[in-house]
Amino acid sequence: MAVEKVISESIVNVVDVVGDVVEMVRYEYDPSLSEKPYYLHGHPLEIVNILKVKTESGSELKFKKYPLIVLLEDFDDDGPAGVFANRAKVDILFITHTNKDYNATQRYTNSFDAVLTPLYDLFVKHMKRKTGVHIDHQKLNGKVVNHLFWGKKGLYGNEGSQFDDFIDCKEITGLELKIYR
């Protein structure tokens, strides 16, 4: 009688993999507290609501929002294939609070050069080093967009903020993550 071998595959969650990478970024970006950047994942409306609750909390939570790394959901996940447990295309936001009166030059100096680009660079560095994740080491396979005073597009530029706060954002769209079994 032949014994059937059952192979158990542990579930590999894209949300947790990105969270692990953010944790590694945190240790390098904020070595004394290992608190920043903060990490959220979910639908954009859910993210806005979480940040709103923090703002309205009346506690120190209102100061624990930025800098923020967000994994936007829903995302395409092709599921298991070959050696990969997941093959997902994700959108990731790097967000910082900004001054609504900054011009473009001030935004690049104070938001992008000082906060967003260093966070992005650390994220890419640690994503490439993350055990069990395949990502192109030569060129990031997602599209990167800088959003100055990230708002809703109107005829003459941004009209109103995407979030309740004044923010600048660096966005990666369509980042292909392949997670080994």
PAZAPA-4460 file (N, C-alpha, C; in steps of 0.05 Angstrom, whole numbers, plus 32768, in hexadecimal, padded with zeros to 4 digits):
% residues 181
    n_x    n_y    n_z   ca_x   ca_y   ca_z    c_x    c_y    c_z   seq   type   mol
   8011   7FE9   8000   8000   8000   8000   8012   8019   8000     1      M     A
   800E   802A   7FEC   801E   8042   7FEA   8012   8058   7FFC     2      A     A
   8024   8066   8009   801C   807C   801A   801D   8095   800A     3      V     A
   8007   80A4   800A   8006   80BD   7FFB   8013   80D3   800C     4      E     A
   8026   80E0   8000   8034   80F6   800D   8024   8110   800A     5      K     A
   801E   811C   8020   8010   8136   8020   8024   814C   8025     6      V     A
   8024   815F   8013   8036   8175   8015   8026   818D   8021     7      I     A
   8030   8197   8036   8023   81AD   8043   8032   81C7   803C     8      S     A
   8023   81DA   8031   802F   81F3   802A   8025   8208   803E     9      E     A
   8038   8216   804A   802F   822C   805C   8026   8243   804B    10      S     A
   8012   8251   8056   8007   8268   8047   801B   827F   8049    11      I     A
   8021   828B   8032   8032   82A2   8031   8021   82BA   802A    12      V     A
   801F   82CC   803C   800D   82E3   8038   801D   82FB   802F    13      N     A
   8016   8307   8018   8024   831E   800D   8024   8335   8021    14      V     A
   800E   8339   802F   800B   834F   8042   8020   834C   8058    15      V     A
   8024   8333   8061   8038   832E   8076   8055   8331   806C    16      D     A
   805A   8329   8053   8075   832C   8048   807C   8349   8046    17      V     A
   806A   835A   803C   806F   8377   803A   8072   8382   8056    18      V     A
   8062   8379   8069   8065   8382   8085   8080   837B   8091    19      G     A
   808A   8363   808A   80A5   835B   8093   80BA   836E   8088    20      D     A
   80B7   8375   806F   80CB   8387   8062   80C9   83A2   806F    21      V     A
   80B1   83AC   8075   80AE   83C6   8082   80BB   83C5   809E    22      V     A
   80B9   83AE   80AB   80C6   83AB   80C6   80E4   83AE   80C3    23      E     A
   80F0   83A2   80AE   810D   83A5   80A9   8114   83C2   80A3    24      M     A
   8103   83CF   8094   8108   83EC   808E   8107   83FC   80A8    25      V     A
   80F4   83F5   80B9   80F0   8404   80D2   810A   8403   80E3    26      R     A
   8116   83EC   80E5   812E   83E9   80F5   8145   83FA   80EB    27      Y     A
   8146   83FF   80D1   815C   840F   80C6   8154   842D   80C6    28      E     A
   813B   8433   80C0   8132   844E   80BE   812E   845C   80D9    29      Y     A
   8125   844D   80ED   811F   8457   8107   812C   8445   811C    30      D     A
   8147   8444   811D   8154   8430   812D   8150   8432   814B    31      P     A
   814A   844A   8155   8146   844E   8172   812B   8443   817C    32      S     A
   8116   8448   816C   80FC   843F   8175   80F0   8428   8165    33      L     A
   80FA   8424   814C   80F0   8410   813A   80D2   8412   8137    34      S     A
   80C8   842B   8134   80AB   8431   8133   80A3   843B   8117    35      E     A
   80B4   844B   810B   80AE   8457   80F1   80BE   8449   80DB    36      K     A
   80B4   8446   80C4   809A   844E   80BA   8084   843C   80C4    37      P     A
   806C   8447   80C5   8055   8437   80CC   804C   8427   80B3    38      Y     A
   803D   8412   80B7   8034   8400   80A1   8016   83FB   80A4    39      Y     A
   8009   83FF   808D   7FED   83F8   808B   7FE8   83E9   8071    40      L     A
   7FD4   83D9   8070   7FCC   83CC   8057   7FAE   83CC   8056    41      H     A
   7FA3   83CE   803E   7F86   83CD   803C   7F7D   83DE   8024    42      G     A
   7F62   83E0   8022   7F56   83F0   800D   7F5C   840E   8014    43      H     A
   7F60   841F   7FFF   7F66   843B   8005   7F52   8449   8018    44      P     A
   7F39   8443   8015   7F25   844F   8027   7F29   8446   8044    45      L     A
   7F30   842C   8048   7F36   8422   8062   7F4F   8430   806E    46      E     A
   7F63   8434   805E   7F7C   8442   8067   7F75   845F   8070    47      I     A
   7F65   846D   8060   7F5D   8488   8067   7F4D   8488   8081    48      V     A
   7F3C   8475   8084   7F2C   8473   809D   7F3D   846D   80B5    49      N     A
   7F51   845C   80B3   7F63   8456   80C9   7F72   846F   80D1    50      I     A
   7F7C   847D   80BD   7F8B   8496   80C3   7F79   84AB   80D0    51      L     A
   7F60   84AC   80C7   7F4D   84BF   80D2   7F47   84B9   80F0    52      K     A
   7F44   849F   80F6   7F3F   8497   8111   7F57   849E   8123    53      V     A
   7F6F   849A   8118   7F87   84A2   8127   7F87   84C0   812D    54      K     A
   7F81   84D0   8118   7F80   84ED   811B   7F6C   84F5   8131    55      T     A
   7F55   84E9   8131   7F3F   84F0   8143   7F41   84E3   815E    56      E     A
   7F56   84D3   8162   7F58   84C3   817B   7F5D   84D5   8194    57      S     A
   7F69   84EC   8190   7F6F   84FD   81A7   7F87   84F3   81B6    58      G     A
   7F93   84DD   81AD   7FAA   84D2   81BB   7FC3   84D6   81AA    59      S     A
   7FD8   84CA   81B3   7FF1   84CC   81A4   7FF0   84BD   8189    60      E     A
   7FDB   84AE   8184   7FD8   84A0   816A   7FD7   84B3   8153    61      L     A
   7FCD   84CB   8158   7FCB   84DF   8142   7FE6   84E7   8138    62      K     A
   7FFB   84E2   8148   8016   84E8   813F   8025   84D0   8134    63      F     A
   8017   84B9   8134   8024   84A0   812B   8017   8497   8110    64      K     A
   801A   84A8   80FC   800E   84A2   80E2   8023   84A2   80CC    65      K     A
   8036   84B5   80CE   8049   84B8   80B8   8065   84B9   80C3    66      Y     A
   8078   84B0   80B3   8076   84A6   8098   8068   848A   8098    67      P     A
   805B   8484   8082   804A   846D   8080   8050   845E   8066    68      L     A
   8051   8444   8068   8052   8432   8051   8038   8423   8050    69      I     A
   802B   8424   8038   8011   8418   8035   8012   8403   801E    70      V     A
   8008   83EC   8023   8003   83D8   800F   7FE6   83DA   8008    71      L     A
   7FE0   83E3   7FEF   7FC4   83E7   7FE7   7FB8   83CC   7FDF    72      L     A
   7F9F   83C8   7FE8   7F90   83B1   7FE0   7F77   83BB   7FD2    73      E     A
   7F6F   83AE   7FC0   7F72   8392   7FB7   7F8A   8392   7FA3    74      D     A
   7F97   837B   7FA2   7FAD   8378   7F8F   7FAA   835D   7F81    75      F     A
   7FB6   835B   7F69   7FB5   8342   7F5A   7FC9   832F   7F66    76      D     A
   7FC0   8317   7F6C   7FD1   8301   7F76   7FCA   82E8   7F66    77      D     A
   7FDE   82E0   7F56   7FDA   82C9   7F45   7FDB   82AE   7F54    78      D     A
   7FE1   82AF   7F6D   7FE2   8297   7F7D   7FFA   8286   7F77    79      G     A
   7FFA   826D   7F80   8011   825B   7F7C   8015   8253   7F5F    80      P     A
   802F   8251   7F58   8037   8247   7F3E   8054   8240   7F3F    81      A     A
   805B   8227   7F39   8077   821E   7F3A   8082   8221   7F55    82      G     A
   8099   822E   7F57   80A7   8232   7F71   809B   8248   7F81    83      V     A
   8088   8257   7F76   807D   826E   7F84   8063   8268   7F92    84      F     A
   8061   8271   7FAB   8047   826F   7FB9   8034   8285   7FB1    85      A     A
   8040   829C   7FAB   8030   82B3   7FA2   803F   82C2   7F8D    86      N     A
   8030   82CE   7F7B   803A   82E0   7F67   8027   82F7   7F65    87      R     A
   802E   830D   7F72   801B   8323   7F75   8026   833D   7F69    88      A     A
   8014   834D   7F5F   801B   8368   7F56   800E   837B   7F6A    89      K     A
   801F   838B   7F77   8015   839C   7F8D   801C   83B9   7F88    90      V     A
   800C   83CA   7F95   8011   83E7   7F95   8018   83EF   7FB2    91      D     A
   802F   83FD   7FB5   8038   8405   7FCF   803C   8423   7FD0    92      I     A
   8033   8430   7FE5   8035   844C   7FE9   8049   8453   7FFF    93      L     A
   8059   8467   7FFB   806A   8472   8010   8060   848E   8014    94      F     A
   8056   8494   802C   8047   84AD   8031   8054   84BC   8048    95      I     A
   8056   84D6   8045   805E   84E7   805B   804C   8500   805D    96      T     A
   804A   850A   8075   803B   8522   807A   804B   8539   806E    97      H     A
   803D   854D   8063   804B   8564   8057   803D   857E   805E    98      T     A
   804A   8594   8056   803E   85AE   805A   802F   85B5   8041    99      N     A
   8016   85BD   8044   8005   85C3   802D   800F   85DA   801D   100      K     A
   801F   85EB   8029   8029   8603   801B   8044   85FF   800C   101      D     A
   804F   85E7   800F   8069   85E2   8001   8065   85E3   7FE2   102      Y     A
   8079   85EE   7FD5   8079   85EC   7FB8   8088   85D2   7FB0   103      N     A
   808A   85CD   7F97   8096   85B3   7F8E   80B2   85B0   7F97   104      A     A
   80C3   85C5   7F96   80DE   85C3   7F9F   80E0   85BC   7FBD   105      T     A
   80CF   85C9   7FCD   80CF   85C3   7FE9   80C5   85A7   7FEF   106      Q     A
   80B2   859E   7FDF   80A8   8582   7FE3   80BE   856E   7FDE   107      R     A
   80CD   8572   7FC8   80E3   8560   7FC3   80F8   8561   7FD9   108      Y     A
   80FF   8578   7FE2   8113   857B   7FF8   8109   856E   8012   109      T     A
   80F1   8575   801A   80E7   856E   8035   80D8   8553   8036   110      N     A
   80CC   854B   8020   80BC   8532   8021   80CB   851C   8012   111      S     A
   80D2   8520   7FF9   80DE   850B   7FE9   80FB   8505   7FF1   112      F     A
   810C   851A   7FF1   8128   8515   7FF7   812C   850D   8014   113      D     A
   811D   8519   8026   8122   8514   8043   8114   84FA   804D   114      A     A
   80FD   84F3   8041   80ED   84DD   804D   80E7   84C7   8039   115      V     A
   80D9   84CE   8023   80CD   84BA   8012   80E1   84AA   8002   116      L     A
   80F5   84B7   7FF6   8109   84A9   7FE6   811A   8497   7FF8   117      T     A
   8123   84A0   800F   8132   848E   8021   8121   8476   802A   118      P     A
   8107   847A   802F   80F6   8463   8037   80F3   8450   801F   119      L     A
   80EE   845B   8008   80EC   844A   7FEF   8105   843A   7FEB   120      Y     A
   811D   8447   7FED   8136   8439   7FE9   813A   8423   7FFD   121      D     A
   8133   8428   8017   8135   8413   802B   8122   83FC   8026   122      L     A
   810A   8403   801D   80F6   83EE   8017   8100   83DC   8000   123      F     A
   810A   83E8   7FEB   8114   83D8   7FD4   812C   83C7   7FDD   124      V     A
   813E   83D3   7FED   8156   83C5   7FF7   814D   83AC   8007   125      K     A
   813B   83B0   8019   8133   8399   802A   8120   8386   801C   126      H     A
   8111   838F   8009   8101   837C   7FF9   8113   836A   7FE9   127      M     A
   8129   8375   7FDE   813C   8364   7FCF   814A   8350   7FE1   128      K     A
   814D   8357   7FFA   815B   8346   800D   8149   8332   801B   129      R     A
   812F   8336   8018   811B   8325   8027   811D   8308   801D   130      K     A
   8122   82F7   802F   8123   82DA   8029   8108   82D1   8020   131      T     A
   8108   82C2   800B   80EF   82B6   8001   80E0   82C8   7FED   132      G     A
   80EB   82DF   7FE6   80DE   82F1   7FD3   80F1   82F4   7FBB   133      V     A
   80E5   82F1   7FA3   80F3   82F6   7F8B   80EB   8311   7F80   134      H     A
   80FE   8323   7F7C   80F9   833D   7F70   8111   8343   7F5E   135      I     A
   810C   8350   7F48   8122   8356   7F35   8136   8368   7F43   136      D     A
   814F   835F   7F45   8164   836F   7F53   816F   8385   7F42   137      H     A
   816C   8384   7F28   8177   8398   7F16   8166   83B1   7F15   138      Q     A
   814C   83AC   7F11   8139   83C2   7F0E   811F   83BB   7F1B   139      K     A
   8115   83CC   7F2B   80FB   83C7   7F38   80E6   83C6   7F22   140      L     A
   80D6   83B1   7F22   80C3   83AD   7F0C   80A8   83BB   7F10   141      N     A
   80A6   83CE   7F22   808E   83DE   7F24   8093   83FA   7F1B   142      G     A
   807E   8409   7F17   8080   8425   7F0F   8080   8437   7F28   143      K     A
   8092   844A   7F29   8094   845C   7F40   808A   8478   7F38   144      V     A
   8078   8482   7F49   806C   849D   7F43   806F   84AE   7F5D   145      V     A
   8079   84C6   7F59   8079   84DA   7F6F   8060   84EA   7F6E   146      N     A
   8051   84EC   7F85   8039   84FC   7F86   803E   8513   7F99   147      H     A
   803F   852B   7F8E   8042   8543   7F9E   8027   854D   7FA6   148      L     A
   8023   8552   7FC0   8008   8558   7FCB   7FF4   8545   7FBE   149      F     A
   7FF6   852C   7FC6   7FE6   8517   7FB9   7FC9   851C   7FBD   150      W     A
   7FBC   8522   7FA7   7FA0   8528   7FA7   7F91   851C   7F8F   151      G     A
   7F78   8521   7F8E   7F68   8518   7F77   7F6D   8529   7F5F   152      K     A
   7F71   851D   7F48   7F77   852C   7F30   7F5F   853C   7F26   153      K     A
   7F65   8555   7F21   7F51   8566   7F15   7F5C   8573   7EFC   154      G     A
   7F4D   8585   7EF0   7F56   8592   7ED8   7F70   85A1   7EDC   155      L     A
   7F73   85AE   7EF3   7F8B   85BE   7EF7   7F9D   85B2   7F0D   156      Y     A
   7F9E   8598   7F0F   7FB0   858B   7F22   7FA0   857E   7F38   157      G     A
   7FAC   857B   7F50   7FA0   856D   7F66   7F8A   857D   7F73   158      N     A
   7F73   8571   7F76   7F5D   857F   7F83   7F55   856E   7F9C   159      E     A
   7F5D   8577   7FB3   7F56   8569   7FCB   7F6A   8552   7FD0   160      G     A
   7F6D   854B   7FE8   7F80   8536   7FF0   7F74   851A   7FEE   161      S     A
   7F85   8507   7FE7   7F7C   84EB   7FE7   7F76   84E3   8004   162      Q     A
   7F85   84EE   8016   7F82   84E8   8033   7F78   8501   8041   163      F     A
   7F72   84FF   805A   7F69   8517   8069   7F80   8529   8071   164      D     A
   7F98   8520   806F   7FB0   852F   8076   7FBD   853A   805C   165      D     A
   7FCF   854D   805F   7FDF   8556   8049   7FF7   8543   8046   166      F     A
   7FF9   8536   8030   800D   8521   802C   801B   8524   8011   167      I     A
   8034   851A   8011   8042   8514   7FF8   8046   84F6   7FF8   168      D     A
   8049   84EB   7FE0   8049   84CE   7FDE   805B   84C5   7FC7   169      C     A
   8069   84AF   7FCB   8078   84A1   7FB6   8069   8486   7FB4   170      K     A
   8061   847F   7F9B   8051   8467   7F97   805F   8454   7F84   171      E     A
   805E   843A   7F8B   8067   8425   7F78   804D   8417   7F6F   172      I     A
   8049   8416   7F55   8032   8408   7F4B   803B   83EF   7F3B   173      T     A
   802C   83DA   7F3F   8032   83C1   7F2F   804C   83B4   7F37   174      G     A
   8055   83B6   7F50   806D   83A9   7F59   8068   838A   7F5A   175      L     A
   8077   837C   7F4A   8074   835F   7F49   8084   8351   7F5F   176      E     A
   8076   8344   7F71   8083   8335   7F86   807E   8317   7F81   177      L     A
   8093   8308   7F81   8090   82EB   7F7F   809B   82DF   7F99   178      K     A
   808A   82D0   7FA7   8091   82C6   7FC1   8094   82A8   7FBF   179      I     A
   80AC   829E   7FC5   80B2   8281   7FC3   80A2   8272   7FD8   180      Y     A
   809E   8258   7FD2   8090   8246   7FE5   80A2   8241   7FFC   181      R     A
***
